């Protein structure tokens, strides 16, 4: 049900099971149910609640001397930490999980987390060896879902290294596998990554098509981080196509989404992109206001991996808009 995109309705059943397991003092079942609840709350971006369930699950598995179960809980907790931006914590938790078990598929999940940490740190080349290890294991295990996740992350890393052909191949594999196993949410994420490749190749209509196919899925399952991200892509496709009103609307939706998630760096980036829409229309005074606001918002995100890159880019565009206004 989680794979099919069900979230809130399934959570109710798990909470009922959790209540019953506590009634009968069934710690093993409680540990498993808390792990699954943690996964679902993480998918809903309710990270505090996800963390509480996963920490409790790890403790229960530890008390039961179930090292494999504890490794699973620690790995999922590491994934939550990654989504929250706690990259040092995520790396530590993934390494703890690997120390708990020799089971290949779970160790591969740890490598997936470590690869994701490297991606968040913008260390694209460092991510690839971790992800290739995952690919080998999940090909051996015939785990199509985890294989598709890895293809998605590899596609992202290779795109950032400008290796578009290999990136596209990985992402098409991911889309096909997610289609085969009935996982629309992760299929939508792979589509967004494909859209980003086409955007980089200036195939804007094709990029927009992938973004627009992904957006309803994220909205249906209340996946707010991915929804904010896809709106950024939609805005960029419209901007490059010269459709200013649609571009600004999408960028503002992205900024609002990241604002709700308290991600100042990404809020600032969406604001900066609205400024670029104004520059394209020669509305330089409004663009200057947006660039200044973006820099002010970015100042609250000095620890973000993209901080230095964004500050340089925003500052350059602010200077350019100022020069154009004076002409």
C-alpha positions as CSV (number, residue, x, y, z in Angstrom):
1,X,0.0,0.0,0.0
2,X,2.9,2.4,0.7
3,X,4.3,1.6,-2.7
4,X,1.0,2.5,-4.3
5,X,1.1,5.9,-2.7
6,X,-1.2,5.3,0.3
7,X,-0.2,7.2,3.4
8,X,-2.7,8.5,5.9
9,X,-5.2,5.7,5.6
10,X,-2.6,3.0,6.1
11,X,-1.2,4.9,9.1
12,X,-4.5,4.4,10.9
13,X,-4.2,0.7,10.5
14,X,-0.7,0.7,11.8
15,X,-1.6,2.7,14.8
16,X,-4.4,0.2,15.6
17,X,-1.9,-2.6,15.3
18,X,0.5,-0.7,17.5
19,X,-2.1,-0.3,20.2
20,X,-2.9,-4.1,20.1
21,X,0.8,-5.0,20.3
22,X,1.2,-2.9,23.4
23,X,-1.9,-4.4,24.9
24,X,-0.4,-7.9,24.6
25,X,3.2,-6.8,25.4
26,X,4.4,-7.9,22.0
27,X,7.6,-6.0,21.7
28,X,8.7,-7.6,18.4
29,X,5.5,-6.6,16.6
30,X,5.6,-3.1,18.1
31,X,9.2,-2.6,16.9
32,X,8.2,-3.6,13.3
33,X,5.1,-1.4,13.3
34,X,7.0,1.6,14.6
35,X,9.6,1.1,11.8
36,X,6.8,1.1,9.2
37,X,5.1,4.1,10.8
38,X,8.5,5.9,10.7
39,X,8.8,5.1,7.0
40,X,5.4,6.5,6.2
41,X,5.8,9.7,8.3
42,X,9.1,10.3,6.6
43,X,7.4,10.0,3.2
44,X,4.9,12.6,4.4
45,X,7.8,14.9,5.5
46,X,6.6,14.7,9.1
47,X,10.1,14.1,10.2
48,X,9.8,14.7,14.0
49,X,7.1,12.0,14.2
50,X,9.1,9.7,11.9
51,X,12.2,10.1,14.1
52,X,10.3,9.3,17.3
53,X,8.9,6.0,15.9
54,X,12.2,4.9,14.4
55,X,14.2,5.7,17.5
56,X,11.7,3.7,19.6
57,X,11.9,0.9,17.0
58,X,15.7,0.8,17.2
59,X,15.6,0.7,21.0
60,X,13.0,-2.2,21.0
61,X,14.9,-4.2,18.4
62,X,18.1,-3.6,20.5
63,X,16.3,-4.9,23.7
64,X,15.2,-8.0,21.8
65,X,18.8,-8.5,20.6
66,X,17.5,-8.4,17.1
67,X,20.6,-6.9,15.3
68,X,19.1,-7.1,11.9
69,X,15.9,-5.3,12.9
70,X,17.9,-2.7,14.7
71,X,20.0,-2.1,11.6
72,X,16.8,-1.6,9.5
73,X,15.5,1.0,12.0
74,X,18.9,2.8,12.1
75,X,19.1,2.9,8.3
76,X,15.6,4.4,8.1
77,X,16.4,6.9,10.8
78,X,19.5,7.8,8.8
79,X,17.2,8.4,5.8
80,X,15.2,10.8,7.9
81,X,18.3,12.6,9.0
82,X,19.3,13.0,5.4
83,X,16.0,14.5,4.5
84,X,16.3,16.9,7.4
85,X,19.8,17.9,6.4
86,X,21.6,16.2,9.3
87,X,24.3,14.7,7.1
88,X,26.8,13.9,9.8
89,X,24.1,12.2,11.8
90,X,22.9,10.2,8.8
91,X,26.4,9.0,8.0
92,X,27.0,7.9,11.6
93,X,23.6,6.1,11.7
94,X,24.3,4.3,8.4
95,X,27.7,3.2,9.7
96,X,26.1,2.0,12.9
97,X,23.6,0.0,10.9
98,X,26.4,-1.7,8.8
99,X,28.2,-2.7,12.1
100,X,25.0,-4.5,13.2
101,X,24.5,-6.9,10.3
102,X,26.3,-8.8,7.5
103,X,23.0,-9.2,5.6
104,X,23.8,-7.9,2.1
105,X,20.6,-6.1,1.2
106,X,20.6,-4.1,4.4
107,X,24.2,-3.2,4.1
108,X,23.4,-2.0,0.6
109,X,20.7,0.2,2.1
110,X,23.4,1.8,4.2
111,X,25.5,2.4,1.1
112,X,22.4,4.0,-0.4
113,X,22.2,6.4,2.5
114,X,25.9,7.2,2.3
115,X,25.5,7.9,-1.4
116,X,22.6,10.2,-0.6
117,X,24.7,12.0,2.0
118,X,27.3,12.6,-0.7
119,X,24.7,13.9,-3.1
120,X,23.4,16.3,-0.5
121,X,27.0,17.5,0.0
122,X,27.2,18.0,-3.7
123,X,30.1,15.5,-3.8
124,X,28.8,13.9,-7.0
125,X,31.9,11.7,-7.8
126,X,32.0,10.4,-4.2
127,X,28.4,9.3,-4.4
128,X,28.9,7.1,-7.4
129,X,31.0,4.2,-5.8
130,X,28.4,3.9,-3.0
131,X,25.6,3.7,-5.5
132,X,27.4,1.2,-7.8
133,X,27.8,-1.1,-4.8
134,X,24.1,-0.9,-4.2
135,X,23.4,-1.7,-7.8
136,X,25.5,-4.8,-7.7
137,X,23.8,-6.1,-4.6
138,X,20.3,-5.5,-5.7
139,X,20.9,-6.9,-9.1
140,X,22.1,-10.1,-7.3
141,X,19.0,-10.1,-5.0
142,X,16.6,-9.2,-7.9
143,X,15.2,-6.4,-5.7
144,X,13.5,-4.3,-8.4
145,X,12.4,-1.5,-6.1
146,X,15.8,-0.9,-4.6
147,X,17.4,-1.3,-8.0
148,X,15.1,1.4,-9.3
149,X,16.0,3.7,-6.4
150,X,19.6,3.3,-7.1
151,X,19.2,3.9,-10.8
152,X,17.4,7.2,-9.9
153,X,20.2,8.4,-7.6
154,X,22.9,7.3,-10.1
155,X,21.1,9.2,-12.8
156,X,21.0,12.3,-10.6
157,X,24.7,12.1,-9.8
158,X,25.7,11.6,-13.5
159,X,23.5,14.5,-14.6
160,X,25.3,16.8,-12.1
161,X,28.6,15.6,-13.7
162,X,27.2,16.5,-17.1
163,X,27.2,12.8,-18.3
164,X,23.7,13.1,-19.7
165,X,23.7,10.0,-21.8
166,X,24.5,7.6,-18.9
167,X,22.2,9.6,-16.6
168,X,19.3,9.3,-19.0
169,X,19.9,5.5,-19.4
170,X,19.8,5.0,-15.6
171,X,16.6,7.2,-15.2
172,X,14.8,5.4,-18.0
173,X,15.6,2.1,-16.2
174,X,14.2,3.6,-13.0
175,X,11.0,4.8,-14.7
176,X,10.4,1.3,-16.3
177,X,11.1,-0.6,-13.0
178,X,8.8,1.7,-10.9
179,X,6.1,1.2,-13.6
180,X,6.6,-2.5,-13.4
181,X,6.3,-2.8,-9.6
182,X,3.5,-0.2,-9.3
183,X,5.4,2.6,-7.4
184,X,4.0,5.9,-8.8
185,X,5.7,8.2,-6.3
186,X,9.2,7.0,-7.0
187,X,8.4,6.8,-10.7
188,X,7.4,10.5,-10.5
189,X,10.8,11.3,-8.8
190,X,12.6,9.6,-11.6
191,X,10.6,11.6,-14.1
192,X,11.6,14.8,-12.4
193,X,15.2,13.8,-12.8
194,X,14.6,13.1,-16.5
195,X,12.9,16.5,-16.8
196,X,16.0,18.1,-15.4
197,X,18.2,16.4,-18.0
198,X,16.0,17.6,-20.8
199,X,16.0,21.1,-19.2
200,X,19.8,21.0,-19.3
201,X,19.7,20.0,-23.0
202,X,17.3,22.9,-23.8
203,X,14.5,20.5,-24.7
204,X,12.1,22.6,-22.6
205,X,8.8,21.2,-23.8
206,X,9.9,17.6,-23.1
207,X,11.2,18.7,-19.7
208,X,7.9,20.3,-18.9
209,X,6.0,17.2,-20.0
210,X,7.9,15.1,-17.4
211,X,7.4,17.6,-14.7
212,X,3.7,17.9,-15.3
213,X,3.3,14.1,-15.3
214,X,5.0,14.0,-11.9
215,X,3.2,16.9,-10.2
216,X,-0.3,15.3,-9.6
217,X,1.3,12.2,-8.0
218,X,3.2,14.3,-5.4
219,X,0.0,16.4,-4.7
220,X,-2.1,13.2,-4.3
221,X,0.2,11.8,-1.6
222,X,1.0,15.1,0.1
223,X,4.7,14.8,-0.7
224,X,5.5,18.4,0.0
225,X,9.3,18.4,-0.5
226,X,8.9,16.8,-4.0
227,X,6.0,19.0,-4.8
228,X,8.1,22.1,-4.0
229,X,10.9,20.7,-6.1
230,X,8.8,19.9,-9.1
231,X,7.3,23.4,-9.1
232,X,10.8,24.7,-9.4
233,X,11.3,22.6,-12.5
234,X,8.0,23.6,-14.0
235,X,8.8,27.3,-13.4
236,X,12.2,26.9,-15.1
237,X,10.7,25.2,-18.1
238,X,8.1,27.9,-18.5
239,X,10.7,30.7,-18.0
240,X,12.9,29.3,-20.8
241,X,9.9,29.0,-23.0
242,X,9.1,32.7,-22.3
243,X,5.8,32.0,-20.5
244,X,6.4,34.5,-17.7
245,X,3.1,34.4,-15.8
246,X,3.2,30.6,-15.6
247,X,6.8,30.6,-14.6
248,X,6.3,33.1,-11.8
249,X,3.2,31.2,-10.5
250,X,5.2,27.9,-10.3
251,X,8.2,29.6,-8.6
252,X,6.0,31.2,-6.0
253,X,4.4,27.8,-5.3
254,X,7.9,26.3,-4.9
255,X,8.9,29.1,-2.5
256,X,5.7,28.7,-0.4
257,X,6.3,24.9,-0.2
258,X,9.9,25.3,1.0
259,X,8.8,28.0,3.4
260,X,6.4,25.6,5.1
261,X,9.3,23.1,5.3
262,X,11.6,25.8,6.8
263,X,14.3,25.3,4.1
264,X,15.7,28.8,3.7
265,X,18.2,27.9,1.0
266,X,15.5,26.5,-1.3
267,X,13.1,29.4,-0.5
268,X,15.9,31.8,-1.5
269,X,16.5,29.9,-4.7
270,X,12.9,30.0,-5.7
271,X,12.8,33.8,-5.0
272,X,16.0,34.2,-7.1
273,X,14.3,32.5,-10.0
274,X,11.4,34.8,-9.8
275,X,14.0,37.6,-10.1
276,X,15.3,36.0,-13.3
277,X,11.7,36.1,-14.7
278,X,11.7,39.8,-14.0
279,X,15.1,40.3,-15.6
280,X,13.9,38.5,-18.7
281,X,11.0,41.0,-18.9
282,X,13.4,43.9,-18.2
283,X,11.7,44.6,-14.9
284,X,15.0,45.3,-13.3
285,X,13.8,47.3,-10.3
286,X,11.6,44.4,-9.2
287,X,14.4,41.9,-10.0
288,X,16.8,43.8,-7.7
289,X,14.2,43.6,-4.9
290,X,13.9,39.9,-5.3
291,X,17.6,39.2,-5.5
292,X,18.2,41.3,-2.3
293,X,15.4,39.4,-0.5
294,X,16.8,36.1,-1.7
295,X,20.2,37.0,-0.3
296,X,18.7,38.0,3.0
297,X,16.8,34.7,3.2
298,X,19.9,32.8,2.2
299,X,21.8,34.3,5.1
300,X,19.8,32.1,7.4
301,X,21.1,29.0,5.7
302,X,24.9,29.3,6.0
303,X,25.2,25.6,6.8
304,X,23.4,24.5,3.6
305,X,25.7,22.7,1.1
306,X,24.6,25.0,-1.7
307,X,25.1,28.2,0.3
308,X,28.3,29.4,-1.3
309,X,27.1,28.6,-4.9
310,X,23.8,30.3,-4.3
311,X,25.4,33.4,-2.8
312,X,27.8,33.8,-5.7
313,X,25.0,33.3,-8.3
314,X,22.5,35.7,-6.5
315,X,25.1,38.4,-6.1
316,X,26.2,38.2,-9.7
317,X,22.6,38.5,-10.9
318,X,21.9,41.4,-8.5
319,X,24.9,43.2,-9.9
320,X,23.8,42.6,-13.5
321,X,20.3,43.8,-12.8
322,X,21.7,46.9,-11.2
323,X,23.9,47.6,-14.3
324,X,21.0,47.1,-16.6
325,X,18.8,49.5,-14.6
326,X,21.3,52.3,-15.0
327,X,21.4,52.0,-18.8
